[in-house]
């Protein structure tokens, strides 16, 4: 399947994934993760991208964010990727590529999927059997969204803010979302959308995105395209 052209409408949240080349390690220690997050903070501010959730795993990164300028996410990720590779290669006395290629992205329908993406991202270390609870993992946004920790990287989405009238109420309601793991079918939807660069949303949402961008954000129908019939 040919890779779809990237679309990045202003104000539409996106799920971003960047993986190490051939799934190689891209964070060898805590200092590496601190460095990456420092550049995420710098370049998200520079290019006007709100970062709602994130997790740094051993060989990949997940980010949930919303752009407020044209090409903002591409500029942010390209900048982070470039300076981090320079840092990593210098630190570990290596050369060559670190990332598998361009980052992957999926547009997210806020009302239906946004909070599910928060949960999906912050439960990554639990699914990977690295920790039993998301609160035990230091390199995600869970501490901000669930425990009230402050970070210069973090900008809550308005749907997150709608979880409660007070911070205490929001934190309680957010933690309640984690009483169950992400359902198998939803996991499949999220993974397929990011793998293929598709929008994650209902038909009305994907139709709106395609009309807005004049680009396809849904999978092609199976089978060969029908041949046109010429009429003399």
Protein Blocks (a to p, Z undefined) as FASTA:
>chain_A
ZZddddddehiacddddddehhiafbfbfklmmmmmmmmmmmmmmnopacfbdcddfkbc
cdddddfbehklmmmmmmmmmmmmmmmmmmnopgdjfbfbdcddddddfklmmmmmmmmm
mmmmmmnomafbfklpmkbcklmmmnopacfkbccdfklmmmpmbfklmmmmmmmmmmpc
cdfklmmmmmmmmmnopacddfklmmmmmmmnopafbdcdedjdddddddZZ
